[in-house]
Each structure stands twice: as C-alpha cells, then as structure tokens.
Amino acid sequence: MPKTRVPKRSKDRPSPMSVSGPSGIPFRKEMGQHILKNPLIVNSIVEKAAIRSTDTVLEIGPGTGNLTVKLLQKAKKVIACEVDPRLAAELQKRVQGSPVSTKLHIIVGDVLKTELPYFDVCVANLPYQISSPFVFKLLLHRPLFRCAVLMFQREFALRLVAKPGDKLYCRLSINTQLLAKVDHLIKVGKNNFRPPPKVESSVVRIEPINPVPPINFKEWDGLTRIVFARKNRTLSASFKTQGVQTMLEKNFRIHCSIHNQAIEEDINIAEKVDTILKSVNANARRARSMDMDDFLELLHAFNSNGIHFA
C-alpha cells in the first residue's frame, strides 16, 4: 500500500499557540492583540509602577490577564479596559472565585471613546496603533494621576524621550515633555509576546508635571504642528506657506474682533509674523534643534502680538 504523503507545514504559517490563548481564543492582529507572556517582564512592569496598597490602577488592554493578576495582588482596585468582549470574558473567568476577584472592574469598549475614571496609576500593553492619541488623552486627563508605565513600539518610545538634535526628535517629543517627565525603562524583544509582533517594544514611565504648566495646550500644539511639519526647515520658511498664513490671518481677525481691537486695513500677516520671529532671533532657527524654553518664548511672542494658533 503506497504511503500517503503528509504536506509540510509552511514556515510562514503560525502555529496554533501563536495565534490563540490558553483557552483557544484566536488573537486578532488587526486589533493589536499581542499578549505579553514573559513573567519576568510582567513582574518588572509591576515593580516599576511602584503600586501602593491604596491605589486604583487603570489597565488598558489586559488581554488574558497575565499582567492583571499581578496588579490585583498589589492594588486596592484594578479597572481593566478591554475592547474585545471575548478577552474580557476570559479575564473575568480567570479571576472568578479568587480572593482578589472583588478588586477587579472590567470596562468593555474602546478606551479612546471611553471617559476615563479616577485612577492613581496607569499600566498598559497598548495596541500600538492607538499609542499617540492615548498618550495625549492620558496627559490631558484630570485629576492628575501619579504615573503611567506603558508598553510601546520601540521607535515610538524613543520619540517620546528624544531631545533636541536627536534624529527622532519631533512634535510628539516636545508635546509630551511639556506635560510630563518621560523615562525609557526597558527594552522588550518581540519573542516575549504571543503572537510575536513585527517590531521590537519598550516600556516607558510617564509622570505628569504637577502643577500643570500654565499653557494653553491647543495653542502650543498648533505652533508645534506648523514648525515640525518640516523640522529641518527654517522657521521663516515654515511660516511662509500659504495655508499657514491664511490660518494665522483668520485667527488674528477673530482675536481682534473678540477683544474689540481695530484691524489695520493694509494688514500684512506675513510681515507681522516675520517681525515676531526676528524679535526672538528665531527666523533662521530650525525646530529640530529648539528646546522647550525656545518654544515657550516663541509662543509668548506670537500671542503677545495677537497671533494665535487655535
């Protein structure tokens, strides 16, 4: 009787364990579901969060609960926000009947569309596609939390901590560092996840600056959006684009109208902007090499002359 040939498994085809959890639930890569499986990394994240017995911890993306069960042992309460109802049910089942089950509260939904509750510490292994909007949702949350320990794609994490002159220094860097102290804690290789992502990861610690800087963040963000659109351009060139000048003139007229200020008939917004840039010696400077104090001085100069970005 001839032997039946068994087709070989394709090298590119993932094994069942790489695409499903312990209960056989398939993970959805399109939702950024990569479960942290290394207990040493889990323990390190919990340690870096310095959780107190009186703390309420907000966890984003708990998955099957590898990190959650450790948080429950340390905190007074854990609020876990999970977008996938299947994983939320799996997490509930995992802690059911345990001494810490009453400490867990699960919110099923998209964290970006959810009003965040009060919390002291945030811990998250985030779906990487929501990293940027979540960071700013977190930093603009009130009342202020004590700290956040978050897992990000390596390059995103390095952008958060980048300094003036660094290759990765960008609008994300300066906007985050205006509102918080950011530290890179540990590098996490892709094989520490199931299924493994295509990129390396890093854990960062974000500690909000308290008291909050007396800056209108929408104004600040409007300024940095313009100068970092092309961070290697001179500021003079960045402000000469037609779209920027049209927006600034519109905002200038609105500002004058609100404050009952007369507007010159022959107002030339381009000349006005150029004069302001020269007044702080910023016309030939480039965003890539400017620090926090430089941008604060520039924003103050613009606002003092009626030029607004929001």
Disulfide bonds with the S-S distance in Angstrom:
none
